[in-house]
Amino acid sequence: MDLQLKDKTALVTGSTGGIGLAIAEALAREGAAVIVNGRSQTRVNEAINRIRNETSSSHLKGIAADLSTDSGLQQLAREASDVDILVNNLGIYEAKPFDQITDDDWRHILEVNLMSGVRLSRHYLPKMRQRNWGRVVFISSESGVQIPVEMIHYGVTKTAQIALARGLAETTVGSGITVNSVLAGPTRSEGVESFVGGLARGRGVSEKQVEQEFFQNVRPTSLLKRFASPAEVASLVAYICSPVASAINGAALRADGGVVRAIL
Protein backbone atom coordinates (compact mmCIF):
# COMPACT_ATOMS: atom_id res chain seq x y z
CA MET A 1 0.00 0.00 0.00
CA ASP A 2 1.23 3.48 -0.87
CA LEU A 3 0.86 5.55 2.32
CA GLN A 4 1.07 8.80 0.30
CA LEU A 5 3.76 10.35 2.49
CA LYS A 6 6.19 11.48 -0.20
CA ASP A 7 5.37 15.17 0.21
CA LYS A 8 5.15 15.15 4.02
CA THR A 9 7.63 16.21 6.68
CA ALA A 10 7.65 14.29 9.95
CA LEU A 11 9.26 14.98 13.30
CA VAL A 12 9.80 11.96 15.52
CA THR A 13 10.99 12.84 19.02
CA GLY A 14 13.34 10.53 20.84
CA SER A 15 14.14 8.76 17.59
CA THR A 16 17.76 7.68 18.03
CA GLY A 17 16.80 4.19 19.22
CA GLY A 18 14.01 1.75 19.93
CA ILE A 19 10.47 2.45 18.77
CA GLY A 20 11.31 6.03 17.78
CA LEU A 21 14.08 4.97 15.44
CA ALA A 22 11.85 2.29 13.93
CA ILE A 23 9.11 4.89 13.33
CA ALA A 24 11.60 7.24 11.67
CA GLU A 25 12.77 4.38 9.44
CA ALA A 26 9.21 3.42 8.52
CA LEU A 27 8.25 6.98 7.59
CA ALA A 28 11.47 7.48 5.61
CA ARG A 29 10.85 4.23 3.76
CA GLU A 30 7.46 5.61 2.71
CA GLY A 31 9.13 8.70 1.29
CA ALA A 32 8.53 11.24 4.04
CA ALA A 33 11.20 13.77 4.95
CA VAL A 34 12.08 12.83 8.53
CA ILE A 35 13.54 14.92 11.35
CA VAL A 36 15.41 12.74 13.83
CA ASN A 37 15.71 13.97 17.40
CA GLY A 38 17.78 12.97 20.41
CA ARG A 39 19.80 14.63 23.14
CA SER A 40 23.23 13.73 21.74
CA GLN A 41 24.54 14.84 18.35
CA THR A 42 26.54 11.62 18.14
CA ARG A 43 23.43 9.50 18.63
CA VAL A 44 21.46 11.62 16.17
CA ASN A 45 24.17 11.18 13.52
CA GLU A 46 24.32 7.44 14.13
CA ALA A 47 20.54 7.15 13.74
CA ILE A 48 20.55 9.14 10.50
CA ASN A 49 23.28 6.93 9.07
CA ARG A 50 21.34 3.82 9.99
CA ILE A 51 18.10 5.13 8.45
CA ARG A 52 19.94 6.16 5.31
CA ASN A 53 21.50 2.69 5.02
CA GLU A 54 18.18 0.94 5.62
CA THR A 55 16.02 3.11 3.37
CA SER A 56 18.36 4.94 0.94
CA SER A 57 16.51 8.10 1.99
CA SER A 58 18.25 11.42 1.52
CA HIS A 59 15.45 13.46 3.10
CA LEU A 60 16.77 13.32 6.65
CA LYS A 61 17.59 16.01 9.17
CA GLY A 62 18.92 15.67 12.70
CA ILE A 63 18.30 17.96 15.65
CA ALA A 64 20.06 17.29 18.93
CA ALA A 65 17.94 18.89 21.64
CA ASP A 66 16.77 17.93 25.13
CA LEU A 67 13.00 18.32 24.89
CA SER A 68 12.51 18.15 28.64
CA THR A 69 13.88 21.71 28.79
CA ASP A 70 12.50 25.00 27.50
CA SER A 71 15.77 25.77 25.73
CA GLY A 72 15.73 22.43 23.94
CA LEU A 73 12.16 22.91 22.79
CA GLN A 74 12.89 26.43 21.57
CA GLN A 75 15.91 25.18 19.65
CA LEU A 76 13.89 22.45 17.95
CA ALA A 77 11.10 24.90 17.09
CA ARG A 78 13.66 27.22 15.47
CA GLU A 79 15.29 24.47 13.43
CA ALA A 80 12.02 22.76 12.50
CA SER A 81 9.47 25.54 12.48
CA ASP A 82 6.76 23.51 10.74
CA VAL A 83 5.98 19.85 10.17
CA ASP A 84 3.09 17.89 8.71
CA ILE A 85 3.46 14.98 11.14
CA LEU A 86 4.40 15.11 14.80
CA VAL A 87 5.15 11.83 16.56
CA ASN A 88 5.55 12.40 20.30
CA ASN A 89 7.64 9.33 21.05
CA LEU A 90 10.08 10.74 23.61
CA GLY A 91 9.76 8.88 26.89
CA ILE A 92 11.63 7.54 29.88
CA TYR A 93 10.82 4.93 32.49
CA GLU A 94 12.21 3.78 35.82
CA ALA A 95 11.23 0.89 38.07
CA LYS A 96 10.85 2.31 41.58
CA PRO A 97 8.61 1.57 44.60
CA PHE A 98 5.91 4.22 44.98
CA ASP A 99 7.08 5.41 48.39
CA GLN A 100 10.55 6.05 46.95
CA ILE A 101 9.36 8.17 44.00
CA THR A 102 10.28 11.71 44.97
CA ASP A 103 8.62 14.94 43.86
CA ASP A 104 11.62 15.57 41.62
CA ASP A 105 11.14 12.12 40.05
CA TRP A 106 7.51 12.96 39.35
CA ARG A 107 8.35 16.36 37.89
CA HIS A 108 11.06 14.96 35.63
CA ILE A 109 9.03 12.10 34.18
CA LEU A 110 6.05 14.39 33.60
CA GLU A 111 8.27 16.96 31.85
CA VAL A 112 9.76 14.33 29.55
CA ASN A 113 6.83 12.02 28.84
CA LEU A 114 3.92 14.45 28.92
CA MET A 115 4.92 18.10 28.75
CA SER A 116 7.26 17.70 25.78
CA GLY A 117 4.26 16.51 23.77
CA VAL A 118 2.04 19.25 25.18
CA ARG A 119 4.47 21.97 24.15
CA LEU A 120 5.24 20.58 20.71
CA SER A 121 1.57 20.06 19.93
CA ARG A 122 0.85 23.62 21.01
CA HIS A 123 3.55 24.81 18.60
CA TYR A 124 2.67 22.73 15.54
CA LEU A 125 -1.12 22.34 15.66
CA PRO A 126 -1.91 25.98 14.68
CA LYS A 127 0.18 25.57 11.52
CA MET A 128 -1.58 22.30 10.73
CA ARG A 129 -4.90 24.12 11.08
CA GLN A 130 -3.76 26.79 8.64
CA ARG A 131 -3.31 24.21 5.87
CA ASN A 132 -6.12 21.95 7.15
CA TRP A 133 -3.95 18.85 7.33
CA GLY A 134 -1.75 17.23 9.91
CA ARG A 135 -1.06 14.20 12.04
CA VAL A 136 -0.19 14.12 15.74
CA VAL A 137 0.58 10.79 17.39
CA PHE A 138 1.44 10.08 21.01
CA ILE A 139 3.36 6.88 21.69
CA SER A 140 1.71 5.73 24.89
CA SER A 141 1.74 2.25 26.40
CA GLU A 142 -0.43 -0.55 27.70
CA SER A 143 0.89 0.71 31.05
CA GLY A 144 -1.47 3.66 30.62
CA VAL A 145 -4.38 1.25 30.98
CA GLN A 146 -2.83 -1.34 33.30
CA ILE A 147 -0.70 0.79 35.63
CA PRO A 148 2.43 -1.17 36.58
CA VAL A 149 2.88 -1.28 40.34
CA GLU A 150 6.66 -1.24 39.88
CA MET A 151 6.58 2.18 38.15
CA ILE A 152 3.33 3.96 38.91
CA HIS A 153 4.67 7.35 37.86
CA TYR A 154 5.45 6.02 34.38
CA GLY A 155 1.97 4.56 34.02
CA VAL A 156 0.38 7.85 35.07
CA THR A 157 2.23 9.72 32.31
CA LYS A 158 1.05 7.16 29.75
CA THR A 159 -2.56 7.52 30.88
CA ALA A 160 -2.16 11.28 30.59
CA GLN A 161 -0.91 10.93 27.01
CA ILE A 162 -4.01 8.96 26.05
CA ALA A 163 -6.24 11.63 27.58
CA LEU A 164 -4.25 14.44 25.98
CA ALA A 165 -4.49 12.87 22.53
CA ARG A 166 -8.25 12.47 22.86
CA GLY A 167 -8.68 16.02 24.10
CA LEU A 168 -6.61 17.47 21.26
CA ALA A 169 -8.57 15.40 18.75
CA GLU A 170 -11.71 17.19 19.94
CA THR A 171 -10.16 20.44 18.69
CA THR A 172 -9.81 19.09 15.14
CA VAL A 173 -13.51 18.59 14.39
CA GLY A 174 -14.31 18.77 10.68
CA SER A 175 -10.68 19.27 9.65
CA GLY A 176 -8.02 17.21 7.90
CA ILE A 177 -6.05 16.85 11.14
CA THR A 178 -6.05 13.74 13.30
CA VAL A 179 -4.65 13.13 16.79
CA ASN A 180 -4.26 9.59 18.07
CA SER A 181 -2.34 7.59 20.63
CA VAL A 182 -0.67 4.21 20.18
CA LEU A 183 -0.47 1.87 23.14
CA ALA A 184 2.71 -0.11 22.70
CA GLY A 185 3.13 -3.32 24.65
CA PRO A 186 6.36 -4.87 25.93
CA THR A 187 8.81 -4.11 23.14
CA ARG A 188 12.42 -5.15 22.58
CA SER A 189 13.96 -1.70 22.85
CA GLU A 190 17.58 -1.02 23.77
CA GLY A 191 16.62 -0.67 27.42
CA VAL A 192 14.73 -3.95 27.43
CA GLU A 193 17.57 -5.75 25.67
CA SER A 194 20.05 -4.51 28.28
CA PHE A 195 17.71 -5.46 31.12
CA VAL A 196 17.03 -8.96 29.77
CA GLY A 197 20.68 -9.52 28.91
CA GLY A 198 21.81 -8.43 32.36
CA LEU A 199 19.33 -10.72 34.10
CA ALA A 200 20.33 -13.64 31.90
CA ARG A 201 24.04 -13.18 32.57
CA GLY A 202 23.49 -12.69 36.28
CA ARG A 203 21.50 -15.90 36.59
CA GLY A 204 23.48 -17.93 34.10
CA VAL A 205 20.46 -18.62 31.90
CA SER A 206 19.50 -17.78 28.34
CA GLU A 207 17.80 -14.55 27.33
CA LYS A 208 14.99 -16.66 25.89
CA GLN A 209 14.33 -18.16 29.32
CA VAL A 210 14.22 -14.70 30.91
CA GLU A 211 11.76 -13.58 28.23
CA GLN A 212 9.55 -16.63 28.78
CA GLU A 213 9.51 -16.07 32.55
CA PHE A 214 8.65 -12.39 32.06
CA PHE A 215 5.55 -13.24 30.08
CA GLN A 216 4.63 -16.03 32.44
CA ASN A 217 4.95 -13.98 35.64
CA VAL A 218 4.94 -10.24 34.85
CA ARG A 219 2.72 -9.94 31.74
CA PRO A 220 0.74 -13.21 31.81
CA THR A 221 -2.14 -11.76 29.75
CA SER A 222 0.07 -11.35 26.67
CA LEU A 223 -1.19 -13.23 23.64
CA LEU A 224 2.06 -12.70 21.77
CA LYS A 225 4.17 -14.25 24.55
CA ARG A 226 7.28 -12.41 23.38
CA PHE A 227 8.58 -8.88 23.15
CA ALA A 228 7.33 -7.12 20.03
CA SER A 229 9.96 -5.69 17.73
CA PRO A 230 10.06 -1.89 17.40
CA ALA A 231 9.24 -2.32 13.69
CA GLU A 232 5.96 -4.04 14.56
CA VAL A 233 4.84 -0.98 16.51
CA ALA A 234 6.23 1.41 13.90
CA SER A 235 4.15 -0.09 11.09
CA LEU A 236 0.94 0.93 12.89
CA VAL A 237 2.29 4.41 13.55
CA ALA A 238 3.28 4.91 9.92
CA TYR A 239 -0.23 3.93 8.83
CA ILE A 240 -2.06 6.38 11.10
CA CYS A 241 0.34 9.14 10.00
CA SER A 242 -0.85 8.59 6.45
CA PRO A 243 -3.58 10.35 4.46
CA VAL A 244 -5.17 6.93 3.94
CA ALA A 245 -5.94 6.77 7.68
CA SER A 246 -8.05 9.92 7.62
CA ALA A 247 -11.04 8.31 9.40
CA ILE A 248 -8.97 7.40 12.47
CA ASN A 249 -9.12 10.28 14.93
CA GLY A 250 -9.24 10.46 18.71
CA ALA A 251 -8.41 6.77 18.95
CA ALA A 252 -6.22 4.86 21.41
CA LEU A 253 -4.83 2.14 19.16
CA ARG A 254 -3.19 -0.92 20.68
CA ALA A 255 -0.01 -2.60 19.48
CA ASP A 256 0.30 -4.37 22.79
CA GLY A 257 0.48 -8.03 21.84
CA GLY A 258 -2.88 -8.63 23.50
CA VAL A 259 -1.67 -7.71 27.00
CA VAL A 260 -4.76 -5.56 27.63
CA ARG A 261 -7.72 -7.92 28.01
CA ALA A 262 -10.47 -5.30 27.73
CA ILE A 263 -12.37 -5.32 24.45
CA LEU A 264 -12.54 -1.52 24.22
N, C-alpha and C positions, 0 to 999 in steps of 0.2 A: 504493500500500500504506500502510495506517495503521501506523506504527511504535509506537503505544501508549506515547507518551512524555509525554502530557499531565499526568500526575501526578508526573513525575520532576523532580528538581533536578540539574543538571549543572554541574560546574566544569571549565572548559577553561583550562589554564595557557598563558601566552604567546599570548593570543587577541586582541591588538590589530591583528594583520596576518597576511597570508599564510594558511597552512593552518589555523592556530588560529582566525583570524577566520572563515574559511569553515566550520569545524566548528561554531563557536558559532552562526552563521547557520542552518546546517542543523538543528541541534537545536532552536533557537528556532522555526523554521518548522514543526517537528513538534509544537510545543506544550510543549516542556520549559521549565522556568524555568532560565535560564542565568546563571552567574556568569562575568563577563569579567575576565581578569587581565592586568596588564602592570605595568611598573615606573613609568610616568608617569601621573598622574591625567588629564592632558590627552589622552594617547593612549587611555586607558580610556574617557573620555567620548566621544571621537570614534568609537570602535568601537561603543559602545552606541547612539549616534545612527544610525550606519549600519545596524546590525542592526534597529533599530526601524523605520527607513525601508524596509528590504528585506522585513521580515516582519510588520510591524504588531504585533509582540509587545510586551506591557507587562510581561512577567515577566523583567526583566533587572536584574542587580545588578553593579556594578563594584567591584573591589578592586585598588587600586594597591599592589603589594608586590613587592619583589625576592626571588624565591624561591631565589636562590643563597645567601641569608643566613639565619641562624637567626631573626633578628628579623623578617624578612619572612615566613617560614613561620609563626611564632607569630602574627603579625598576621592572616594569612589564616585560620588555624585558629580564631582568636577570632571573626572576622567571618563565617566560613562553617564552623560547627562540624560540620555533617553534610551529606553529599550522597549522592545515589543513584548518580551517574555521575561518575567522575574520568577526565578525559582529560589525560594527561601529555604535553603538546605542547611545552612550553618547551624551546628548544634554540638553541644558537649554533654557528657554524662559522667556520673561518679557514683559508685556504690558506697552508701554511707548510712548508718543507723539514723533514724529521724532525730533522736535527741542529741546527736552530734552535728547536725546540719546547722551551721551558724547563720546569723543574719547576713553576713558577708557572702556566705555560700549561696543563700537564696538570691541575693541581689545580683551576683555574678551570673548565675545560670539563667535568671530571668532576662538580664541584659543581652546575653548571647543568644539564647534560644527563642525568646519572644520579641524583645524590643528591637533587635536588628531588623526583623521582618516588619514590625510596625513602622519603623522609620523609613525603610526602603519603599514600602507600599505607599506611604504618605507622599513620598517624593515622585514615584513613577505613575501612580494611578491617574493624577490629573492630566498627564500627557497622553495616556492611553485614552482617556475620555475625549480629548481633543480630536483624535483621529478615529474614535469609535471602534477601536480594536485593541485587544491586549489579553495577556494570560498572566495570572499570578497563581503560583502553586506553593503551598507550605508542605514541607516534608515533615510530617508528624510521625506518629508511631502507634502501634497497638498498645503501648504503655500509656497512651492518653485515654484509653478506654478501660484497660485493666492495670490500674496503678501498681507498679512494682513496689513491694514493701521495702526492698533493699535500696531504693532510690526514689523516694516519694517526691522530692523536689523536681526531679527530671520528669516524672509522670505528669506533675501539675503543669509544667511548661508545655507538654505535648497536648494536654487537654485544652490549654489556652489557645494553642495554635489552631486547633479544630474550630473552636468558637470564633476566633478572629477571622478565619477564612470564611466561615458562614456569614458573619456580620458584614464583612466587606463585600461579599457576593450580593447582599441585599442592596448595596449602593449602585449596582450595575444593571438594574432592571431595564429591560428593553434595549440594551446596548450590545455591542459586539465583544464585550469584555467578559471573561469568566474568572472566578476565583474558587479554587478547590484545595483540599488537603489530601495528602496521600499517607495512609497509615502503614508504614513499613513494619514488617515483623523482624524477628531475629535474623540479622544479615551478616554475612562474612565480610565485615569491614576490616581495616587494618587493626583497629583496637580489639576486635573480637579475635582475630587471628593471633595477636600477641597474647591475649588472655588465655585462649585455648592452648596455644603452644606452651606457655609457661606452666599451666596446670599439668599438661601431659608430661613435660620434662620433670617437674617436681615429684610426680607420682610414679614415674617410670612406666607410663602406659602410652598407648597411641592417641593421637589427636581424634581419631574416629571414635574411640571409646569415650573420650571426654564429651564429644558432641552427642553421642547416643545417650549418655547419662544426663546431659543438660535437658534434652527433650523428654526424657523419662521423668525427671524430678522437678525441673524448674519451669518448663513450658510443656506440660503433659497434654494440653489441648491441641497442640500443633498437628495439623494433618500432613504437613510436608515432612516432618520428622528429620529435618536437616536445616542448616542455615541457608537462607536464600543467597544467591549471588547478587552483588550490586546491580549487575546488568538486568536481572529479572525485575527489580524495582524500577530501574531507569526506563525500561520499555513502556511501562504504564505512564510514567511522567511525560515521556516524549509524546505519547498519544494525546494526553489531555492538554498539552501545550499547542496542539495542532489546530488549524482551522476546521479540520474534519470532526473535531470533538466539540463543536459549538453548542450542542444541546446539554452538555455536562457543566453545570454551574451550581455552586453552593454545596457540592457533594464532598463527603468524607469517604474516599475510595481506599479499599484495603488491598495491600499487597503483603499480607501478613502470614501467608502459609496456613491459614485456617486457625490461627491461635485464638482469635476472638470467636466465641461460640454463638453470639447473638446473631440473629438473622438480619436485623437492621443495623 
